[in-house]
Amino acid sequence: MAALLLLAACSSNKPAENPGASSSAPSSASTPSSAPETLTPVNATAVVAGLTSAGFTCGTDEAYAACTSEGAVVSILLGDHPRPPVVSVNAAGPVDTASAAIAKVLPKALEVAHISQPGDIVTWYGAQKGKPSAEMTAGDWLVSYAAETDTEEPGVHLTITDKLCKTACQAE
């Protein structure tokens, strides 16, 4: 469902009625935008509430809230930051299976967390197939991808870190 909503948003060429308002529609799904979107920051509590209302099952795991759906876990670093310094999406299993699980939930996770350039991130993520690791920047966010194949617990990890965060930006 989220993928259909993202696809519908991407195919619309209608300009935003209020360009300063929060929006989850990317400016382009296939090419990086020249100017990153500015989204209203939402704190970790609001992200967890949004994912819960989107059908994720959420709980806490030490310093993170962990919200599960479609075989993927979205982890949100808790704290009193204006926006979560770390949002990661992880899935265990063979890389193809884990990648598919993340692809199902990634658009909704990016939308709910108000992470800029969601279409660019989704497109970039889809192009990482077969790579062991990669990084990109999307606005004020650093996006890191890693696929683990030669471990006891194979899987795929996508971590999105707020480059503007200055204190308590990682779990201790």
Secondary structure, DSSP 8 states (H G I E B T S, - for coil): -HHHHHHHHHH-----SSTTS-----S-SSS--SS--------HHHHHHHHHHTT-EEEEETTEEEEEETTEEEEEE-SS-SS-SEEEEEEESSHHHHHHHHHHHHHHHHHHHT-S-HHHHHHHHHTTTT-SEEEEEETTEEEEEEEE-SSSS-EEEEEEEETT--SS-S--
